[in-house]
Amino acid sequence: MNGSSVAEPPDFQAATAAAAAAARASSSEQDEWIVSECGFLDPEVQRTMRSGSAAEDITQYPMHGWVDVTREFHDACAELQPGELAQDMLFGLFEAMSAIEIMDPKMDVGMGFDKQDLPPPSFEAAIATGAIKLDDLTPSELIGIYDALFSCLVSWLEGNSMDQVLFTCLYLHAPSQIKDNALRVFCTAVRNLIVVIKNIIAVAAVNEEEDFQLYGNSALLAAEKAQPAAVYSSLKDVEDQLVRKCKKLTATEDWMAVVHRLRFMRHLFQVIYHVEQMASNDTVDDKVDIYKILLVASEMLPGIRNTLDRGTQPEKGSEAPNPMGFSPRIHDRSQPPAFPRSIKIRDRPASYQFLEEMISRFKYACKVTKYKDYYSALNFFIEYSKKSGQCILSRSVLQSLFSANMRMAHGKLPMKQFLRYSVQNFNSPPVLNAKHAVAADPKVQQHLENFFRYCINMNTFTQFIRICGFNRARQRDKLARLIEIFDPIQVDAARLDSMMNQLANERAMEGNEPLATALRHSTHFSTWVLYNCFRAMLIFLMSGFELELYAVHEFLYIYWYPYEFLIGFLVSALTRTENILLAQEEYADHQSKIQTGGGGASKNRKAAKPKKNKKQQRPYRAEIVFYHALLSLCGGMYKAMGALTKDGRVRLPLSKFDNEEIRYNRRFLPFAALTSPPPVSYAEFKNIREHMMRPSVEDLYTYAAKHFDQARNVLESIQNPDQEMLDLLQIARTNFVVMNVLARGHQKEVKRQPEFDFSKHSYFPIIKLK
């Protein structure tokens, strides 16, 4: 090849183009390459090819003349800047992302071995070499293996591969071959626990790929048939044997530590197995028993943590969680190439801390049985989602306790009946009261049946509860789709209320005034649907702060929407519901007085004494007050962001790189499909913002301070506030002071963006001046 005419390329792409041009030029000049010009072949191979002796033997492995290209490779790489990627027709960005990075320990499985390393031993090889013991294990060895298995179990629940954590324990490969009774039963319990946990998580269906790896080496699990029902009795028998053995010994501390771990495993397995069984056969008594068992298990953990030093400890620098019985790299060769290789098994104290917190979450999940209506159950699920963190098993247990089958609530109540009772408990429509005369109207019942059947078919309300079981990041994505399907439910609920009002007019014309009064001005069903839709919208919008999705300059319109629309709609829905309940209470009292004053009453019958200081129904007063506090906080943040922006303290993106209208439409895209509340266009928002920004910066700071002061007053008026309310109170007080300081001209010449500290609350920050 004549390379003298080709200039030295300045970069990689130019070099590729120049090489292609040179190849085309040379191919036009000569029909075939001369063997001597093939620089990648050394002279010995060239002589062999000229003789033709090797070319005819097709049974031989292809003979290549390997040449060291390290220097040329480094020279080519030097032309690439950090972050640049070589691109070819057959190697683009997709291939680069799925390629194996050679010599990277996270992707190249061979990097974990030295040339002198022996292959990781299998269970049979470990027995043959004496690397593991099958009988006569000391208490220290048993404690070490038990603690290591608990650490592997916790690491699996945190999302790691079953093969890379649990099945690195060689004893789990064939528990039936273990002769030591205590170890064999414990390993059998772990294998069965794996199966039961997988079933719970699979049935609950609230896991994502980043939460939990549901599938592992199923061949190992299938090697010995799982028998979960027999595990409890086997653990109890071994535990009793060791207790009898301790009575004959003088030093029993080590053996009692083994007993405590067996007992804890027995209680943990019993709870999780009961939860799996309740998915198909749910009774309240089982849940009461589960809570008692959890109390016993939680009482045992402090004693176990105090004896962690009695077991064999991991060797320094080793990846194995225990010196005996574990082979960390036994499954490396069986994993796919792009599998995440780097696994860090939790240490033992942190693992038992995780188990203690998980048991506390299980106990809290058992309280879901107290909530028999949708309103209270949804509140519980939202609160539980904030506390459960990333533990997929805790979230799955709650789903199983409430509704393993999406058509059944609490395992035995059809979801349609559950929703009927929920609406009745929320705002008590007369048409759902069996004792009311209007409930016997067949036309009314037919409309109700159609509405609740439509709710079940749309799967909107059950899906809302299920979404609360996903991790916080996935909840936002799923809420966006849920909000869009609320619109047809809203339309159907409004149609049902309209039909009720139409029937009221028909009954009034027939002269049936009591039924007409019960049906007239009915907004029960549309109010119930709208309230749940507004809650989903508020959670979706505010979760962006928790997930850190919003830029600081976006805070203005994110806080503006709840302040101007959303929270006001929620307060309006709850206030309307309370007014409906009060009107029904007054109507019932009026009817009672009419019946009591009738002429048919006996003269000897004593008149009913009026109830003194009868308390009116205001079940949502506390929630309304809390929403008023949120309304003031959102107003304060909205006005504060407007003042900071006008004051030049908020960094804005360059106009040529940003389009605020696109950002705005993207943030509120799920709301665009709703009829109520109607979507607010970007043009309307701009008009509202321009009107808000007209006052001076000092006045805007003062307005923001007034809003924070209102929030402070509302939160201070709440009796028995919880921790969230106390945190919001501190935020309101601090931001009130900051706004007053800025209104007086503090740091007027310094235009630095303040710090927004979300450490106290996920939705509302403390504004800190730098």
C-alpha positions in Angstrom: 0.0 0.0 0.0 1.3 3.4 -0.9 0.8 5.3 2.4 3.0 8.3 1.6 0.1 10.2 0.0 -2.1 9.9 3.1 -1.7 12.8 5.5 -1.4 12.2 9.3 -5.0 12.5 10.6 -5.7 14.8 13.5 -8.3 12.6 15.2 -9.8 9.2 15.2 -12.7 9.8 12.7 -10.4 11.5 10.3 -8.0 8.6 10.5 -10.8 6.2 9.7 -11.9 8.2 6.7 -8.3 8.5 5.4 -7.7 4.8 5.7 -10.9 4.1 3.8 -9.9 6.5 1.0 -6.4 4.9 0.8 -8.0 1.5 0.6 -10.3 2.5 -2.3 -7.4 4.1 -4.1 -5.1 1.1 -3.8 -7.8 -1.4 -4.7 -8.3 0.4 -8.0 -4.7 0.2 -8.8 -4.2 -3.5 -8.1 -6.6 -6.5 -8.1 -5.1 -8.4 -5.1 -2.8 -7.8 -2.2 0.7 -9.0 -2.2 1.5 -11.4 0.6 4.7 -9.6 1.5 2.7 -6.4 2.1 0.5 -8.0 4.7 2.2 -6.4 7.7 0.1 -8.3 10.2 1.8 -11.6 9.3 5.3 -12.5 10.4 7.8 -13.9 7.9 7.4 -17.5 9.0 3.6 -17.5 8.3 4.2 -15.8 5.0 6.6 -18.6 3.8 4.0 -21.2 4.9 1.3 -19.5 2.9 3.5 -19.3 -0.2 4.2 -23.0 0.0 0.5 -23.8 0.1 1.0 -26.7 2.5 -1.1 -25.2 5.3 -3.9 -23.9 3.2 -5.0 -27.4 2.1 -5.3 -28.9 5.6 -8.8 -27.6 6.7 -8.8 -29.9 9.8 -6.1 -27.8 11.5 -7.0 -24.9 13.7 -6.6 -21.6 11.8 -3.0 -20.4 12.0 -2.7 -16.8 12.8 0.5 -14.7 13.0 -0.1 -12.9 16.2 1.7 -9.6 16.4 1.9 -7.3 19.5 -0.1 -4.2 18.7 0.0 -2.7 22.2 2.0 0.3 21.2 -0.2 1.0 18.1 -3.3 0.6 20.3 -2.1 3.1 22.9 -1.2 5.6 20.1 -4.7 5.3 18.6 -6.2 5.7 22.1 -4.2 8.9 22.6 -6.1 10.5 19.9 -9.4 10.2 21.9 -10.2 12.7 24.6 -11.6 11.4 27.9 -15.3 10.6 27.4 -15.0 10.2 23.6 -16.1 6.9 22.1 -14.9 5.2 19.0 -17.7 4.6 16.5 -17.9 2.3 13.6 -20.7 0.9 11.4 -20.7 -2.3 13.4 -19.9 -0.8 16.8 -22.1 2.1 18.0 -23.3 3.3 21.4 -25.7 0.3 21.9 -22.8 -2.2 21.3 -20.5 -0.2 23.6 -23.1 -0.2 26.5 -23.5 -4.0 26.3 -19.9 -4.8 25.7 -17.7 -6.4 28.3 -15.0 -4.1 29.6 -11.9 -6.2 29.7 -10.0 -6.2 33.0 -12.9 -4.4 34.8 -13.6 -6.5 37.9 -17.3 -5.6 37.7 -17.7 -7.1 34.2 -14.8 -9.3 33.5 -15.2 -12.5 35.5 -11.6 -13.5 35.0 -10.2 -10.6 36.9 -11.1 -12.1 40.2 -8.6 -15.0 39.7 -4.9 -15.3 39.6 -3.2 -17.8 37.4 -2.3 -19.8 40.4 -5.9 -19.9 41.7 -7.7 -23.2 41.7 -11.3 -23.4 40.4 -13.9 -22.7 43.2 -14.8 -25.9 44.9 -18.3 -27.5 44.5 -20.1 -29.1 47.4 -18.7 -32.5 46.5 -15.2 -31.2 45.9 -15.2 -29.4 49.2 -16.2 -32.6 51.0 -13.4 -34.5 49.2 -10.7 -32.0 50.2 -12.0 -31.5 53.7 -12.8 -27.9 53.2 -16.2 -28.2 54.9 -17.4 -30.4 57.8 -20.6 -32.3 57.7 -20.7 -33.5 61.3 -19.6 -32.6 64.8 -19.6 -28.8 64.2 -18.6 -26.7 67.2 -21.0 -24.0 68.6 -18.7 -21.4 67.3 -18.8 -22.8 63.7 -22.6 -23.1 63.8 -23.0 -19.5 65.0 -20.6 -18.3 62.3 -22.5 -20.2 59.5 -25.9 -19.0 60.9 -24.9 -15.4 61.0 -23.4 -15.6 57.6 -26.6 -17.1 56.1 -28.6 -14.3 57.7 -26.3 -11.8 56.1 -26.7 -13.5 52.7 -30.5 -13.5 53.2 -30.5 -9.7 53.9 -28.2 -9.1 50.9 -30.6 -11.0 48.7 -33.6 -9.0 49.9 -31.7 -5.8 49.1 -31.7 -6.7 45.4 -28.6 -8.9 44.8 -28.6 -12.1 42.9 -29.6 -15.3 44.8 -26.7 -17.1 43.2 -24.1 -14.6 44.2 -25.1 -14.3 47.9 -27.2 -17.2 49.2 -26.0 -20.0 47.0 -22.4 -19.2 47.7 -23.0 -21.2 50.8 -22.1 -24.8 49.8 -24.3 -26.2 52.5 -27.4 -24.9 50.8 -26.6 -27.0 47.7 -27.4 -30.3 49.3 -28.7 -30.0 52.9 -29.8 -33.6 53.0 -26.2 -34.8 52.9 -25.3 -32.8 56.1 -25.0 -35.1 59.1 -25.1 -32.4 61.8 -28.7 -32.1 62.8 -28.6 -28.5 63.8 -27.0 -27.4 60.6 -29.0 -29.6 58.3 -32.4 -28.3 59.7 -31.3 -24.7 59.6 -30.1 -25.0 55.9 -33.3 -26.7 55.0 -35.2 -23.9 56.6 -33.3 -21.3 54.6 -34.0 -23.1 51.3 -37.7 -23.3 52.1 -37.7 -19.7 53.2 -36.3 -18.7 49.8 -39.2 -20.4 48.1 -41.8 -18.8 50.4 -40.4 -15.3 50.1 -40.3 -15.7 46.3 -44.0 -16.7 46.3 -45.0 -13.8 48.5 -43.2 -11.3 46.3 -44.4 -12.8 43.1 -48.1 -12.8 44.2 -47.9 -9.2 45.6 -46.4 -8.1 42.2 -45.1 -4.7 43.6 -41.4 -5.5 42.7 -39.3 -4.0 40.0 -36.0 -5.2 38.5 -34.0 -2.8 40.8 -35.8 -4.0 43.9 -35.5 -7.7 43.7 -34.2 -10.5 41.4 -36.9 -13.0 41.5 -35.2 -15.7 39.5 -31.9 -17.4 40.4 -30.5 -20.9 40.1 -33.8 -22.8 40.2 -32.0 -26.0 39.5 -30.5 -25.9 43.0 -33.8 -25.2 44.6 -35.4 -28.0 42.6 -32.8 -30.5 43.7 -34.5 -31.2 47.0 -38.3 -30.7 47.1 -39.4 -27.9 49.3 -41.6 -28.9 52.2 -42.4 -25.6 54.1 -45.0 -27.2 56.4 -42.5 -29.5 58.0 -39.8 -26.8 58.7 -41.4 -25.4 61.8 -41.6 -28.8 63.6 -38.1 -29.7 62.5 -36.6 -26.5 64.0 -38.6 -27.0 67.2 -37.3 -30.6 67.6 -33.6 -29.5 67.1 -34.1 -26.6 69.5 -35.5 -28.9 72.2 -32.6 -31.4 71.7 -30.1 -28.6 72.2 -31.9 -27.3 75.3 -31.8 -30.8 76.8 -28.1 -31.0 75.9 -27.4 -27.6 77.6 -28.9 -28.9 80.9 -26.2 -31.5 81.1 -23.3 -29.0 80.4 -21.7 -26.5 82.7 -20.7 -23.9 80.1 -23.9 -23.4 78.1 -23.5 -19.8 76.7 -22.3 -20.9 73.2 -24.9 -23.6 72.8 -27.7 -21.3 74.0 -26.6 -18.7 71.4 -27.1 -21.5 68.8 -30.6 -22.2 70.3 -31.5 -18.5 70.1 -30.7 -18.4 66.4 -32.7 -21.5 65.7 -35.6 -20.1 67.7 -35.4 -16.8 65.8 -35.4 -18.6 62.5 -38.4 -20.7 63.6 -40.4 -17.6 64.4 -39.3 -15.7 61.3 -40.2 -18.7 59.1 -43.5 -19.1 60.8 -44.5 -15.5 60.2 -43.6 -15.5 56.5 -45.1 -18.9 55.9 -48.4 -17.7 57.5 -48.4 -14.6 55.3 -48.1 -16.8 52.2 -50.9 -19.1 53.4 -53.2 -16.1 54.1 -53.0 -15.0 50.5 -55.5 -17.8 49.8 -57.1 -18.4 53.2 -57.4 -15.2 55.2 -58.6 -15.0 58.8 -58.3 -12.3 61.4 -57.1 -14.8 64.1 -54.0 -15.6 61.9 -53.1 -12.0 61.8 -53.4 -11.7 65.6 -51.1 -14.8 65.9 -48.6 -13.3 63.5 -48.4 -10.1 65.6 -47.7 -12.2 68.8 -45.0 -14.2 67.0 -43.4 -11.0 65.8 -43.2 -9.7 69.3 -41.4 -12.8 70.4 -39.0 -12.7 67.5 -38.1 -9.0 68.1 -37.4 -9.7 71.8 -34.8 -12.3 70.8 -32.7 -10.1 68.5 -30.9 -8.0 71.2 -29.6 -11.3 72.8 -28.4 -12.6 69.4 -26.6 -9.3 68.6 -24.8 -9.6 71.9 -23.3 -12.9 71.0 -22.1 -12.1 67.5 -18.5 -12.4 68.6 -19.0 -16.0 69.7 -19.1 -17.3 66.1 -16.3 -17.7 63.6 -15.6 -14.4 61.9 -14.9 -13.6 58.2 -11.2 -13.6 57.3 -9.7 -10.2 56.6 -9.5 -9.4 52.9 -11.8 -12.4 52.0 -15.1 -12.0 50.1 -16.6 -15.0 51.9 -18.9 -14.1 54.8 -17.6 -17.1 56.8 -14.3 -19.0 56.7 -16.0 -22.4 56.3 -18.8 -23.4 54.0 -18.8 -20.5 51.5 -17.3 -20.2 48.0 -18.0 -16.6 46.7 -17.1 -17.3 43.1 -18.7 -20.7 42.6 -21.4 -19.3 40.2 -19.3 -16.7 38.4 -18.9 -18.8 35.3 -22.6 -19.5 35.1 -23.7 -15.8 35.0 -24.4 -13.9 31.8 -21.6 -11.6 30.5 -23.3 -8.3 31.5 -24.3 -9.5 35.0 -23.3 -7.1 37.9 -20.3 -8.9 39.4 -19.4 -6.7 42.3 -21.3 -7.9 45.3 -20.8 -6.7 48.9 -22.5 -8.9 51.4 -23.8 -7.0 54.4 -21.8 -7.3 57.6 -23.4 -9.2 60.5 -24.4 -6.3 62.8 -26.0 -4.4 59.9 -27.8 -7.5 58.8 -29.4 -8.1 62.2 -30.3 -4.4 62.3 -32.1 -4.8 59.0 -34.0 -7.9 60.3 -35.0 -5.9 63.4 -36.3 -3.1 61.3 -38.1 -5.5 59.0 -39.9 -7.2 61.9 -41.0 -3.7 63.2 -42.4 -3.0 59.7 -44.2 -6.4 59.8 -45.8 -5.5 63.1 -46.9 -2.1 61.7 -48.3 -3.8 58.6 -50.6 -6.0 60.8 -52.5 -2.9 61.7 -54.0 -2.8 58.2 -56.7 -5.2 59.4 -58.2 -2.4 61.4 -59.1 -0.3 58.3 -62.3 -1.5 56.8 -62.9 1.3 54.3 -61.0 2.7 51.3 -60.3 6.1 52.8 -58.5 4.9 55.9 -56.8 2.0 54.1 -55.4 4.3 51.5 -54.1 6.7 54.2 -52.4 3.7 55.9 -50.8 2.6 52.6 -49.4 6.1 51.9 -48.0 6.3 55.4 -46.5 2.8 55.2 -44.9 3.6 51.9 -42.9 6.5 53.6 -41.7 4.2 56.4 -41.0 0.9 54.6 -38.1 2.3 52.5 -36.7 0.0 49.9 -37.6 -3.3 51.6 -39.5 -5.2 49.0 -40.5 -8.0 51.4 -42.1 -5.5 53.8 -44.2 -3.9 51.0 -45.2 -7.3 49.7 -46.3 -8.6 53.1 -48.6 -5.6 53.5 -50.1 -6.2 50.1 -50.7 -9.9 51.0 -52.3 -9.0 54.4 -54.7 -6.6 52.7 -55.4 -8.0 49.3 -53.4 -10.7 47.6 -56.2 -11.0 45.1 -57.1 -7.6 43.6 -60.8 -8.6 43.6 -60.8 -9.2 47.3 -60.2 -6.9 50.3 -58.8 -8.5 53.5 -58.8 -11.8 51.7 -62.6 -12.5 51.9 -64.5 -9.2 51.1 -65.3 -8.7 47.4 -63.8 -5.4 46.3 -67.2 -4.2 45.0 -68.7 -4.5 48.5 -65.6 -2.9 49.9 -65.9 0.1 47.7 -69.7 0.4 48.5 -68.9 0.4 52.2 -66.1 2.9 51.6 -68.4 5.4 49.9 -71.0 4.9 52.6 -68.4 5.5 55.3 -67.0 8.5 53.5 -70.1 10.7 53.0 -73.0 8.3 53.8 -75.2 8.5 50.7 -78.8 7.6 51.6 -79.0 5.3 48.6 -76.4 3.0 50.2 -78.2 2.9 53.6 -80.1 -0.4 53.7 -82.6 1.0 56.3 -83.5 4.0 54.1 -86.6 3.6 51.9 -84.8 4.8 48.8 -82.5 1.8 48.9 -85.4 -0.5 47.9 -85.9 1.3 44.6 -84.8 -1.1 41.9 -83.9 1.6 39.5 -81.6 3.2 42.0 -79.9 -0.1 42.8 -79.4 -0.8 39.1 -77.5 2.5 38.7 -75.4 1.8 41.7 -74.6 -1.7 40.5 -73.4 -0.4 37.1 -71.3 2.3 38.7 -69.4 0.0 41.1 -69.0 -2.7 38.4 -67.4 0.0 36.2 -65.1 1.0 39.1 -63.9 -2.6 39.4 -63.5 -3.0 35.7 -61.4 0.2 35.4 -59.3 -1.1 38.3 -58.6 2.5 39.3 -59.1 2.4 43.1 -57.5 -1.0 43.7 -54.5 0.1 41.5 -54.1 3.2 43.6 -53.5 1.1 46.7 -51.2 -1.3 44.8 -49.1 1.6 43.5 -48.4 2.5 47.1 -46.6 -0.8 47.4 -44.0 0.0 44.8 -40.8 1.9 45.5 -41.0 5.7 45.7 -39.5 6.3 42.2 -41.8 3.8 40.4 -44.8 5.2 42.3 -44.5 8.5 40.4 -44.4 6.8 37.0 -47.4 4.7 37.8 -49.4 7.6 39.3 -49.0 9.5 36.0 -50.8 6.7 34.2 -53.4 6.3 37.1 -54.4 9.9 37.0 -55.2 9.7 33.3 -57.8 6.9 33.9 -59.5 8.8 36.6 -61.4 10.9 34.0 -63.9 8.2 32.8 -64.6 7.4 36.5 -65.3 11.1 37.2 -67.7 11.2 34.2 -69.5 8.1 35.3 -69.8 9.4 38.9 -71.2 12.7 37.7 -73.7 10.8 35.5 -74.8 8.8 38.5 -75.3 11.9 40.7 -77.2 13.5 37.8 -79.5 10.4 37.6 -80.1 10.6 41.3 -81.2 14.2 41.0 -83.4 13.3 38.0 -85.0 10.5 40.1 -85.6 13.0 42.9 -87.7 15.2 40.6 -89.6 12.1 39.4 -90.4 11.1 43.0 -91.4 14.6 43.9 -93.9 14.7 41.1 -95.2 11.3 42.4 -95.7 12.9 45.8 -93.0 10.9 47.6 -91.3 13.8 49.3 -89.0 11.8 51.7 -87.4 9.9 48.8 -87.1 13.0 46.8 -85.4 14.8 49.6 -82.9 11.9 50.0 -82.0 11.9 46.3 -82.0 15.7 45.7 -78.7 17.6 45.4 -76.7 14.4 45.4 -72.9 14.9 44.8 -71.8 12.0 47.0 -70.2 9.8 44.3 -68.5 12.6 42.3 -67.1 14.1 45.5 -65.6 10.7 46.5 -64.0 10.1 43.1 -62.7 13.7 42.8 -61.2 13.6 46.3 -59.2 10.4 45.5 -58.1 11.9 42.1 -56.9 15.1 43.8 -54.9 13.1 46.3 -53.2 11.2 43.5 -52.4 14.4 41.7 -50.9 16.0 44.8 -48.7 12.9 45.6 -47.5 12.9 42.0 -46.6 16.5 41.9 -44.9 16.7 45.3 -43.0 13.5 44.9 -40.8 15.2 42.4 -39.1 17.1 45.3 -38.5 13.8 47.1 -36.9 12.4 43.9 -35.0 15.6 43.2 -36.4 15.9 39.7 -37.1 19.7 39.7 -34.6 22.4 39.1 -34.7 25.4 41.5 -36.1 27.7 38.8 -39.0 25.3 38.4 -40.1 25.5 42.1 -42.2 28.5 41.3 -44.8 26.8 39.1 -44.6 23.5 41.0 -45.7 25.2 44.3 -48.1 27.5 42.4 -50.4 24.7 41.2 -51.2 23.2 44.6 -51.5 26.7 46.1 -53.9 28.0 43.4 -55.8 24.9 42.6 -55.1 21.4 44.0 -55.1 21.9 47.8 -58.1 24.2 47.5 -60.0 21.5 45.6 -59.1 19.0 48.3 -60.4 21.3 51.1 -63.5 22.0 49.0 -64.2 18.3 48.6 -63.8 17.5 52.3 -65.8 20.6 53.3 -68.6 19.6 50.9 -68.5 16.0 52.4 -68.9 17.4 56.0 -71.8 19.6 54.9 -73.5 16.6 53.4 -73.1 14.7 56.6 -74.4 17.6 58.7 -77.4 18.0 56.4 -78.2 14.4 56.7 -77.9 14.5 60.5 -80.2 17.5 60.7 -82.7 15.7 58.4 -82.6 12.6 60.5 -83.2 14.7 63.7 -86.1 16.4 62.0 -87.7 13.1 61.0 -87.1 11.7 64.5 -89.0 14.7 66.0 -91.9 14.2 63.6 -92.2 10.6 64.5 -91.8 11.3 68.3 -94.5 14.0 68.2 -97.0 11.8 66.4 -100.5 11.2 67.8 -100.1 7.4 68.0 -97.7 7.7 71.0 -99.0 6.4 74.3 -99.8 9.0 76.9 -98.0 6.9 79.6 -94.8 6.7 77.5 -92.3 9.2 78.7 -91.1 11.7 76.1 -87.5 11.1 74.9 -85.1 13.4 76.5 -83.2 15.6 74.0 -79.5 14.8 73.8 -77.5 17.6 75.5 -74.6 19.1 73.5 -74.8 16.6 70.7 -71.6 16.6 68.8 -72.0 17.2 65.1 -70.2 15.0 62.6 -67.0 16.6 61.5 -64.7 13.5 60.8 -62.5 15.4 58.4 -61.8 18.5 60.4 -58.2 17.5 61.3 -57.4 16.8 57.7 -58.9 20.0 56.5 -56.8 22.0 59.0 -53.7 20.1 57.9 -54.4 21.0 54.2 -54.9 24.6 55.2 -51.3 24.5 56.6 -50.0 22.9 53.4 -51.9 25.6 51.4 -50.1 28.4 53.3 -46.7 26.6 53.0 -47.2 26.3 49.2 -48.3 29.9 49.0 -45.2 31.0 51.0 -42.9 29.0 48.7 -44.6 30.3 45.6 -44.3 34.0 46.7 -40.8 33.4 48.0 -39.6 31.9 44.7 -41.2 34.8 42.8 -39.4 37.3 45.0 -36.1 35.5 44.8 -36.4 35.3 41.0 -37.3 39.0 40.7 -34.4 39.8 43.0 -31.9 38.0 40.8 -31.1 35.3 43.4 -32.2 32.3 41.4 -30.0 31.1 38.6 -32.0 30.8 35.4 -31.0 28.7 32.4 -29.9 30.5 29.2 -32.8 31.1 26.9 -31.2 29.5 23.9 -30.8 26.2 25.8 -34.2 26.2 27.6 -37.9 26.5 26.8 -40.0 27.0 29.9 -43.2 26.2 28.1 -42.0 22.7 27.2 -40.8 22.2 30.8 -44.2 23.4 32.1 -46.2 21.1 29.8 -44.0 18.2 30.6 -44.4 18.6 34.4 -48.2 18.8 34.2 -48.7 16.3 31.3 -50.7 13.7 33.3 -53.2 16.3 34.3 -54.0 17.2 30.6 -56.4 14.3 30.2 -58.6 15.2 33.1 -62.0 17.0 32.8 -62.0 18.0 36.4 -59.9 19.9 37.4 -59.6 21.5 33.9 -56.0 21.7 32.7 -54.3 25.1 33.0 -52.3 26.2 30.0 -48.9 27.8 30.1 -50.4 31.1 28.8 -52.7 31.2 31.8 -49.8 30.5 34.2 -47.8 33.3 32.6 -50.6 35.8 33.1 -51.0 34.8 36.8 -47.2 35.0 37.3 -47.0 38.4 35.7 -49.8 39.7 38.0 -48.1 38.2 41.0 -44.7 39.7 40.1 -46.0 43.3 39.8 -45.3 44.4 43.4 -41.8 45.3 44.6 -39.4 42.7 45.7 -39.7 43.8 49.4 -43.5 43.4 49.2 -43.2 39.9 47.7 -40.9 38.9 50.5 -43.5 40.3 53.0 -46.3 38.4 51.3 -44.3 35.2 51.5 -43.6 35.8 55.2 -47.3 36.3 55.9 -48.0 32.9 54.3 -45.4 31.2 56.4 -46.8 33.0 59.5 -50.3 31.6 58.6 -48.9 28.1 58.3 -47.2 28.5 61.7 -50.4 29.6 63.3 -52.4 26.7 61.8 -49.8 24.1 62.8 -49.5 25.5 66.3 -53.3 25.1 66.7 -53.2 21.4 66.0 -53.5 19.3 69.2 -51.2 16.3 69.6 -49.2 16.9 66.4 -47.1 14.1 64.9 -43.5 14.4 63.8 -44.3 15.5 60.3 -46.4 18.4 61.6 -43.6 19.4 64.0 -41.1 19.4 61.1 -43.4 21.6 59.0 -43.8 23.9 62.0 -40.0 24.4 62.2 -39.8 25.0 58.4 -42.6 27.6 58.6 -40.9 29.4 61.5 -37.5 29.4 59.9 -38.7 30.6 56.5 -40.8 33.3 58.1 -37.7 34.7 59.7 -35.7 34.5 56.4 -38.4 36.2 54.4 -38.6 39.1 57.0 -34.8 39.4 56.9 -34.8 39.7 53.1 -37.7 42.1 53.1 -35.6 44.5 55.2 -32.9 44.5 52.5 -30.4 42.0 54.0 -27.6 41.1 51.6 -29.2 43.3 49.0 -26.0 43.7 47.0 -25.1 40.0 47.1 -27.1 38.1 44.6 -26.3 34.5 45.6 -28.8 31.7 45.3 -29.9 30.5 48.7 -29.7 26.9 49.7 -32.9 24.8 49.8 -32.6 22.2 52.5 -35.0 19.3 52.2 -33.6 17.3 55.1 -36.5 18.1 57.4 -39.3 17.4 55.0 -39.3 15.9 51.5 -41.7 18.5 50.0 -40.9 21.8 51.7 -37.3 23.1 52.2 -35.8 25.4 54.7 -34.4 28.4 52.8 -30.9 29.2 54.0 -29.0 32.3 53.0 -25.3 31.8 52.1 
